[in-house]
Amino acid sequence: MKKLLNLLITLSVLGLGCTLSASLYWMAESEFQKHIKEQAENVHFQVQQRFRVFDELLSSDEKQVQEHARRALIRMSDVLMHEKFDPKDWSPERLDKLAKQLGVDSVYVINSETAVVATNFIPDLGFKLDTISDSFKDYLHNLFNSGRLEVDRINVSSKTGIIKIYAYYAPVNSDYILEVSYDVKNYLSRNRSSRYVDFMFGDFFTEMTKTNPLLDQVDIYLVNNYAAFPFLHTTPGLSLSELPEIPEHGIMTVNKDKDIIHYYSRADFNRTELHSADYLAIRSTFNLEYMYHLMNKFVILSLIVIATILIIAYLLISQLFNKWIMSRIFRIIAALERSADGDYRDILDSDRMDELGLIAQHVNSMNSRLAARDKEIKESRLQLEYRVKERTSELQLEIEARKVAEEKLIKQAETDPLTGILNRRAFAARANKEIERAKRYNRPISAILLDLDHFKQVNDKFGHQCGDKVLVELAEIISPCLRTIDCLSRHGGEEFLILLPETDELEASQIAERLRKRIEDHDIHYETEIFRVTSSFGVASWDKEEHEIHPTIHRADQALYMAKHKGRNQVISYSTESFI
């Protein structure tokens, strides 16, 4: 017990120390997470502002871009559409020369099924543009034969992820749409400064990671229904399954592992319809390994300080506890253990008026009450055992008597009271079981129906008591001649019915003939009279298509009627020539 109490004190101290350390760790981690999220929100805000500037920059050159695109598309239309256009005549190499003459990066010819049938950009050859998105599909179908020339200020290539400026022209009475594109970076480098482009697409992110030691990387993606394509070629693209559902406002957090956290937000370009790009995705990646390293050091140092304080407190508390409390507790425990074993003779010292003294008083009182109650329980147990034994004997006798009565009732319900053989109801139940077995194993069943000849004359001449004696002796004559699986029953009056499983009609006729002979040769003694009786037999076999025994009994009854008609004291089978 002492070891257990010491263990409880030790565990309490350790639990308190761990709770304090965990609380400090949780508080520090919460503050760090809050601080990191604020930094992420600031980073995403700066990126969104930067790309607003980027959008405004493109917008300021929009007229010049559109004019250049119009000229390029009109010249392209003059070159390709001056006679019936055949895509086979324009190889990628030939179209590449045309693109250089027009001052664009890529040229495309799109048929009415939105498939690229000719281009100098081989990865896009044969690509169906209506698979990019539903909105872009509708846009292209509305553009055909409209004569419109439109410029999409910024977009992304579905195949490569390269940010481009696209322009479309749909000549009237033409089955094709013409398209040209510029690489945005190349365009800005030509019209602005290459240094400015580097700062816009690379240096800006480099400076952000240098000023924030926890910020690993900032990635910008244009998202369409194929994938997320990066602004920077050094950043790999993402599949749609790798990209989370980013809310339209605010940022969302995705924990990649214990030390890496991704923050996502989205932004849209002002005044721009992104036909093949749904939105702009911004991802900032923070590496918290160094932060957790500092926190772990802090927790270890806290644990050392807390453990030192708690150990000193534990030693002091243990000494005082053992001196003033434990010794008295052990005496009370020893007394309770002896009481549990049935020894109630201990009397504890209860002079001190404190909690342990009060417990000692109650232990003494409990021992005295338990001793008295134990004596009463022993006496009650002896009386109860005697009563249980007596009642058990009575119940055993009642059960045996009830069992005998139930067996008698069952026998009475199933047997004929005069002859002691089965009655009609019990015979029917037995016959149904035999039919089910015969169906399952494809075995024959036959029935014999016999009737005493001139039985009325016996009753009229000797009386009904003599007639009853004849029926009893007839049952006693037939029973020894049957197998254990056969079933004999009184069918009614002087008629007896025999069920023969595993027996065909021929074998049943032979058995009926033996029974007829035995009955004919049997002498019946009644008072001073000796006489003999004869019987007529009808035999029939069960048809496998039948579900019960009644049709078989009916056929046996017909055969019995024929035996009576032919002169009695004979066996007639239903399948003989007279019945076929």
C-alpha positions in Angstrom: 0.0 0.0 0.0 2.8 2.3 0.9 4.4 1.7 -2.5 1.1 2.5 -4.2 0.7 5.8 -2.4 4.2 6.8 -3.2 3.6 5.9 -6.8 0.4 8.0 -6.8 2.3 11.0 -5.4 5.1 10.5 -7.9 2.6 10.3 -10.8 0.8 13.4 -9.5 4.0 15.3 -9.5 5.0 14.1 -12.9 1.5 14.8 -14.2 1.7 18.4 -12.9 5.1 18.9 -14.5 4.0 17.5 -17.8 0.8 19.6 -17.7 2.7 22.8 -17.1 5.2 22.0 -19.8 2.5 21.1 -22.3 0.6 24.3 -21.5 3.7 26.4 -22.1 4.4 24.5 -25.3 0.8 24.9 -26.5 0.8 28.6 -25.7 4.1 29.2 -27.5 2.9 27.1 -30.5 -0.4 29.1 -30.7 1.5 32.4 -30.7 3.9 31.1 -33.3 1.1 29.8 -35.5 -0.8 33.1 -35.2 2.4 35.0 -36.1 3.1 32.8 -39.1 -0.5 33.2 -40.4 -0.1 37.0 -40.1 3.1 36.8 -42.1 1.3 34.6 -44.7 -1.5 37.1 -45.0 1.0 39.9 -45.5 2.9 37.9 -48.2 -0.3 37.1 -50.1 -1.4 40.7 -49.9 1.9 41.9 -51.4 1.7 39.3 -54.2 -1.9 40.3 -55.0 -0.9 44.0 -55.1 2.1 43.1 -57.3 -0.1 41.4 -59.8 -2.6 44.2 -59.8 0.4 46.3 -61.0 1.2 43.6 -63.5 -2.4 43.7 -64.8 -2.3 47.5 -65.0 1.0 47.2 -66.9 -0.6 44.9 -69.5 -3.7 47.1 -69.6 -1.6 50.2 -70.5 -0.2 48.5 -73.6 -3.5 47.0 -74.5 -4.2 49.2 -77.5 -0.8 48.6 -78.9 -1.1 44.8 -78.4 -4.5 44.7 -79.9 -3.4 46.8 -83.0 -0.4 44.5 -83.5 -2.6 41.4 -83.1 -5.2 42.8 -85.6 -2.6 43.5 -88.2 -1.0 40.0 -87.7 -4.4 38.3 -88.0 -5.5 40.3 -91.1 -2.2 39.5 -92.8 -2.5 35.8 -91.7 -6.1 35.8 -93.2 -4.8 37.3 -96.5 -2.1 34.7 -96.7 -4.2 31.6 -95.8 -7.7 32.4 -97.0 -7.0 34.0 -100.4 -8.0 30.7 -101.9 -9.5 27.4 -100.5 -7.5 26.6 -97.4 -6.2 23.0 -97.0 -4.4 22.3 -93.6 -2.3 19.6 -95.3 -0.5 22.4 -97.4 0.7 24.2 -94.2 3.3 22.2 -92.2 4.5 23.4 -88.8 7.8 24.6 -90.5 6.0 26.6 -93.1 3.7 28.2 -90.4 6.7 28.9 -88.3 8.2 31.1 -91.0 4.8 32.8 -91.3 4.8 33.5 -87.5 8.2 35.2 -87.7 7.0 37.3 -90.7 3.9 38.4 -88.6 6.0 39.1 -85.5 4.2 36.6 -83.3 5.3 33.5 -81.4 2.6 31.0 -82.5 -0.1 30.8 -85.2 -3.1 28.5 -85.1 -6.0 27.5 -87.5 -9.1 26.1 -85.7 -11.9 24.2 -87.5 -15.6 24.2 -86.7 -15.1 21.3 -84.3 -12.7 23.5 -82.3 -9.7 21.3 -83.2 -6.3 22.8 -84.1 -5.7 21.6 -87.6 -2.6 23.7 -88.4 0.0 25.4 -86.1 3.7 25.9 -85.8 3.4 24.9 -82.1 3.5 21.1 -82.6 2.2 20.2 -79.0 -1.1 21.9 -79.8 -1.7 20.2 -83.2 -4.9 18.2 -83.1 -5.9 19.6 -79.7 -9.6 20.3 -79.2 -10.0 23.6 -77.5 -13.6 23.0 -76.4 -12.2 20.5 -73.8 -10.5 23.4 -71.9 -13.8 24.6 -70.2 -17.5 25.0 -71.0 -17.2 28.8 -71.1 -14.4 28.7 -73.7 -16.4 26.2 -75.7 -19.3 28.6 -75.8 -17.0 31.5 -76.7 -15.5 29.7 -79.7 -18.9 28.5 -81.1 -20.3 32.1 -80.8 -17.1 33.4 -82.6 -17.5 31.3 -85.8 -18.5 33.3 -88.9 -19.0 36.4 -86.8 -16.3 38.5 -88.5 -15.1 39.5 -85.0 -11.4 40.0 -84.0 -10.8 39.8 -80.3 -7.7 39.9 -78.0 -7.6 38.1 -74.7 -5.1 40.2 -72.7 -3.5 37.3 -70.6 -4.0 33.6 -70.6 -2.1 30.4 -70.1 -1.3 27.6 -72.6 -3.2 24.5 -71.7 -0.3 22.3 -72.9 2.7 24.1 -71.5 1.5 26.5 -68.9 3.4 29.4 -70.6 1.6 32.7 -70.0 0.6 34.2 -73.3 -1.4 36.9 -75.0 -4.0 35.3 -77.4 -5.9 37.0 -80.3 -8.7 35.4 -82.4 -10.2 36.2 -85.8 -13.3 34.5 -87.3 -13.6 35.6 -91.0 -17.2 35.7 -92.3 -18.2 32.7 -94.5 -15.2 30.7 -93.3 -15.0 27.3 -91.6 -12.0 28.3 -89.5 -10.9 30.6 -86.7 -7.4 32.2 -86.9 -5.4 32.6 -83.7 -2.0 34.2 -82.8 -0.2 34.3 -79.5 2.7 36.1 -77.7 4.7 35.0 -74.8 4.0 37.6 -72.1 7.5 37.6 -70.7 9.0 38.1 -74.2 6.5 40.8 -75.0 7.3 42.8 -71.8 11.0 42.3 -72.3 10.7 43.9 -75.8 8.4 46.7 -74.8 9.6 47.4 -71.2 12.8 46.3 -69.5 14.1 42.8 -69.1 15.2 43.8 -65.6 11.7 44.9 -64.8 10.4 41.5 -66.1 13.0 39.6 -63.9 11.9 41.6 -60.9 8.2 41.0 -61.7 8.6 37.2 -62.2 11.6 36.3 -60.1 13.4 38.9 -58.0 10.3 39.9 -56.1 9.8 36.4 -54.7 13.5 36.1 -54.0 13.5 39.3 -51.9 10.5 38.1 -49.9 12.2 34.8 -48.9 15.3 36.6 -47.9 13.5 39.0 -45.6 11.5 36.3 -43.9 13.6 33.3 -42.7 10.5 31.1 -42.2 9.2 31.7 -45.7 10.6 29.0 -48.0 9.0 29.8 -51.3 6.1 31.7 -53.0 4.5 30.2 -56.1 1.9 31.7 -58.5 -0.3 29.4 -60.6 -2.9 30.0 -63.3 -5.6 27.4 -62.8 -7.8 25.9 -65.5 -9.8 22.7 -65.7 -6.6 20.7 -66.7 -4.0 21.8 -64.1 -2.4 24.6 -62.2 0.4 26.2 -64.4 3.2 28.2 -62.8 4.3 31.7 -63.7 7.9 30.6 -63.0 9.3 27.7 -65.0 11.4 26.7 -62.0 8.3 25.8 -60.1 6.6 22.5 -61.1 3.0 22.5 -62.1 0.2 20.9 -60.0 -2.6 18.5 -61.0 -6.1 19.5 -59.9 -6.1 16.7 -57.3 -3.1 18.3 -55.7 -4.7 21.7 -55.5 -7.2 22.3 -52.6 -10.5 24.1 -52.9 -9.3 27.6 -52.4 -11.9 30.1 -51.0 -12.7 33.3 -53.0 -11.7 35.4 -50.0 -9.0 35.0 -47.3 -6.4 32.3 -47.1 -6.5 28.6 -46.3 -4.0 26.4 -44.5 -2.7 23.0 -45.6 -0.3 21.1 -43.4 2.0 19.1 -45.7 3.8 17.5 -42.8 4.9 18.5 -39.3 7.3 21.2 -40.3 5.9 22.4 -43.7 2.8 24.5 -44.0 1.2 25.8 -47.3 -1.1 28.8 -47.4 -3.3 29.3 -50.4 -5.3 32.3 -51.7 -6.8 33.3 -55.0 -6.9 36.5 -57.1 -8.5 37.6 -60.3 -7.1 40.0 -63.0 -9.1 43.1 -63.3 -11.0 43.6 -66.5 -9.8 40.3 -68.0 -11.9 37.4 -69.1 -9.8 34.2 -68.6 -11.3 31.8 -71.1 -8.9 28.9 -70.3 -7.9 30.0 -66.8 -10.4 30.0 -63.9 -8.4 32.0 -61.4 -4.9 33.0 -60.1 -3.7 30.8 -57.2 -1.0 32.0 -54.8 0.8 29.5 -52.5 3.3 30.4 -49.8 5.3 27.7 -48.1 6.7 28.1 -44.6 9.3 25.8 -43.0 8.7 25.7 -39.3 11.6 23.4 -38.5 13.7 26.1 -36.9 10.8 27.4 -34.9 10.0 23.9 -33.5 13.7 23.5 -32.8 13.7 26.6 -30.6 10.4 25.5 -28.9 11.8 22.1 -28.1 14.8 23.7 -26.5 12.5 25.9 -24.5 10.3 23.0 -23.4 13.4 21.0 -22.3 14.7 23.9 -20.2 11.3 24.4 -18.7 11.0 20.7 -17.8 14.4 20.8 -16.1 13.4 23.8 -14.0 9.9 22.4 -13.1 11.3 18.9 -12.4 13.9 20.3 -10.0 11.2 22.3 -8.1 8.8 19.4 -8.0 11.4 16.9 -6.8 12.3 19.1 -3.8 8.6 19.5 -3.0 8.0 15.8 -3.4 10.8 14.9 -0.9 9.4 17.3 1.7 5.8 16.2 1.3 6.8 12.5 1.4 8.5 12.9 4.8 5.6 14.7 6.4 3.1 12.4 4.8 4.9 9.2 6.1 5.3 10.6 9.6 1.8 11.9 10.3 -0.5 9.9 8.0 0.9 6.8 6.5 1.6 4.9 9.8 -2.1 5.3 10.9 -3.4 4.5 7.5 -1.4 1.2 7.4 -2.9 0.2 10.8 -6.4 0.9 9.5 -5.7 -1.0 6.3 -4.4 -4.0 8.2 -7.6 -4.1 10.3 -9.7 -3.9 7.2 -7.8 -6.7 5.5 -8.4 -8.9 8.6 -12.1 -7.9 8.5 -12.3 -9.0 4.9 -11.0 -12.4 5.9 -13.8 -12.7 8.5 -11.8 -11.7 11.6 -13.7 -8.8 13.4 -11.7 -8.8 16.7 -9.5 -5.8 15.9 -10.2 -2.6 18.0 -8.4 0.4 16.6 -7.2 3.4 18.6 -9.8 6.2 17.9 -8.9 8.8 20.6 -7.6 11.4 18.1 -10.5 13.6 16.9 -9.4 14.0 13.3 -10.4 12.3 10.0 -8.3 9.2 10.6 -9.7 8.9 14.1 -13.2 9.1 12.8 -12.4 6.4 10.3 -11.1 4.2 13.1 -14.3 4.7 15.0 -16.4 3.6 12.0 -14.1 0.6 11.4 -14.6 -0.6 15.0 -18.4 -0.1 14.7 -18.4 -1.9 11.4 -16.5 -4.9 12.8 -19.1 -5.3 15.6 -22.0 -5.1 13.2 -20.4 -7.5 10.8 -19.8 -10.1 13.5 -23.5 -10.0 14.5 -24.6 -10.1 10.9 -22.3 -13.0 10.0 -23.8 -15.1 12.8 -27.3 -14.4 11.5 -26.3 -15.2 7.9 -24.9 -18.6 8.9 -28.2 -19.5 10.7 -30.3 -18.3 7.7 -28.1 -20.2 5.3 -28.6 -23.5 7.2 -32.4 -23.0 7.2 -32.4 -22.1 3.5 -30.4 -25.1 2.5 -32.9 -27.4 4.3 -35.9 -25.7 2.7 -34.2 -25.9 -0.8 -33.5 -29.6 -0.4 -37.0 -30.3 0.8 -38.6 -28.3 -2.1 -36.3 -29.9 -4.6 -37.6 -33.3 -3.7 -41.2 -32.2 -4.0 -40.5 -30.6 -7.4 -38.8 -33.8 -8.6 -41.8 -35.8 -7.7 -44.1 -33.3 -9.4 -42.0 -33.3 -12.6 -42.0 -37.1 -12.8 -45.8 -37.3 -12.3 -46.4 -34.6 -14.9 -44.1 -36.4 -17.3 -46.1 -39.7 -16.9 -49.3 -37.7 -17.4 -48.0 -36.0 -20.5 -46.9 -39.4 -22.0 -50.3 -40.8 -21.2 -52.1 -37.9 -22.9 -49.9 -38.1 -26.0 -50.5 -41.9 -26.2 -54.3 -41.3 -25.8 -54.3 -38.6 -28.5 -52.4 -40.9 -31.0 -53.8 -44.3 -30.4 -57.1 -46.1 -30.8 -58.6 -46.7 -27.3 -59.9 -50.2 -28.2 -57.0 -51.8 -30.1 -54.0 -49.7 -28.9 -52.8 -49.0 -32.4 -52.5 -45.6 -34.2 -55.6 -43.7 -34.9 -56.4 -41.9 -38.2 -54.8 -38.5 -37.2 -51.5 -40.0 -36.0 -51.4 -42.2 -39.1 -51.8 -39.1 -41.4 -48.9 -37.3 -39.6 -46.7 -40.4 -39.9 -47.6 -40.9 -43.5 -46.8 -37.3 -44.4 -43.3 -37.7 -42.9 -42.7 -40.9 -44.9 -43.9 -39.2 -48.1 -41.3 -36.4 -47.6 -38.6 -39.0 -47.0 -39.7 -41.0 -50.1 -39.5 -37.8 -52.2 -36.1 -36.9 -51.0 -34.6 -40.4 -51.6 -36.9 -41.5 -54.5 -38.2 -44.5 -52.7 -41.7 -46.3 -53.0 -44.5 -46.4 -50.5 -47.6 -48.7 -50.5 -50.8 -48.9 -48.5 -53.0 -51.9 -47.5 -56.7 -51.3 -46.6 -58.4 -54.3 -45.1 -62.0 -54.8 -43.9 -63.5 -57.8 -41.9 -66.0 -59.7 -43.9 -69.6 -59.9 -42.5 -68.5 -58.2 -39.3 -72.1 -57.1 -38.7 -73.2 -60.7 -38.4 -70.6 -61.2 -35.7 -72.0 -58.3 -33.7 -75.6 -59.4 -34.3 -74.9 -63.1 -33.3 -72.4 -62.7 -30.4 -72.8 -59.0 -29.4 -70.7 -55.9 -29.5 -68.3 -57.1 -26.8 -67.4 -60.1 -29.0 -67.0 -57.7 -32.0 -64.6 -55.6 -29.9 -62.6 -58.7 -29.0 -62.4 -59.7 -32.7 -60.9 -56.2 -33.5 -58.4 -56.4 -30.7 -57.2 -59.9 -31.8 -57.1 -58.8 -35.4 -54.6 -56.0 -34.4 -52.6 -58.5 -32.4 -52.4 -60.9 -35.4 -51.3 -58.1 -37.9 -48.7 -56.3 -35.7 -46.1 -59.1 -35.4 -46.1 -59.5 -39.2 -45.0 -56.0 -39.8 -41.6 -54.3 -39.7 -40.7 -51.5 -37.3 -40.9 -48.9 -40.1 -44.4 -50.1 -41.1 -47.4 -48.3 -39.6 -50.7 -50.0 -38.6 -53.8 -47.9 -37.8 -57.5 -48.4 -37.3 -59.1 -46.6 -40.1 -62.7 -46.8 -38.8 -65.1 -49.5 -37.7 -63.8 -52.8 -38.8 -61.3 -51.3 -41.3 -57.5 -51.3 -40.7 -54.9 -49.3 -42.7 -51.3 -50.3 -43.1 -48.5 -48.0 -44.5 -45.5 -49.9 -46.0 -42.5 -47.6 -46.6 -39.7 -48.9 -49.0 -42.3 -51.3 -50.5 -43.8 -51.4 -54.0 -47.3 -52.6 -54.9 -46.2 -56.2 -55.7 -44.4 -56.7 -52.4 -47.4 -55.1 -50.6 -49.8 -57.5 -52.3 -47.6 -60.5 -51.1 -47.7 -59.1 -47.5 -51.5 -58.6 -47.7 -51.9 -62.3 -48.9 -49.9 -63.6 -45.9 -52.0 -61.5 -43.5 -55.2 -62.7 -45.2 -54.1 -66.3 -44.7 -53.2 -65.8 -41.0 -56.6 -64.1 -40.3 -58.4 -66.9 -42.1 -56.6 -69.6 -40.1 -57.0 -67.9 -36.7 -59.6 -69.4 -34.2 -61.5 -66.8 -32.0 -62.6 -68.0 -28.6 -65.6 -66.2 -27.1 -67.2 -67.7 -24.0 -68.1 -71.2 -25.2 -68.0 -70.4 -28.9 -65.1 -70.9 -31.4 -65.3 -69.3 -34.8 -63.2 -67.8 -37.6 -63.5 -64.6 -39.6 -62.1 -63.5 -43.1 -60.9 -60.2 -44.5 -60.8 -58.5 -47.8 -57.7 -56.5 -48.8 -57.2 -53.5 -51.2 -53.6 -52.6 -52.1 -52.3 -49.4 -53.8 -48.9 -47.7 -54.2 -48.1 -44.0 -53.7 -47.6 -41.8 -56.8 -44.5 -39.6 -56.7 -46.4 -36.6 -58.0 -48.7 -36.7 -55.0 -48.0 -34.5 -51.9 -50.2 -36.5 -49.4 -51.4 -40.1 -48.7 -55.1 -39.5 -49.2 -55.1 -40.3 -53.0 -53.3 -43.6 -52.2 -55.8 -44.5 -49.6 -58.6 -43.8 -52.0 -57.1 -46.1 -54.6 -56.7 -48.8 -52.0 -60.3 -48.3 -51.0 -61.4 -48.9 -54.6 -59.4 -52.1 -54.7 -61.0 -53.2 -51.4 -64.4 -52.5 -52.9 -63.5 -54.7 -55.9 -62.4 -57.5 -53.5 -65.8 -57.3 -51.7 -67.5 -57.3 -55.0 -65.7 -60.4 -56.3 -66.6 -62.5 -53.2 -64.6 -61.3 -50.3 -61.6 -63.0 -48.5 -59.1 -62.0 -51.2 -56.4 -59.4 -52.1 -56.9 -57.0 -55.0 -54.2 -54.6 -56.2 -55.2 -51.3 -57.8 -52.8 -51.7 -60.6 -54.3 -55.0 -61.8 -56.0 -55.1 -65.2 -59.4 -54.3 -63.8 -58.3 -50.7 -62.8 -56.0 -49.8 -65.7 
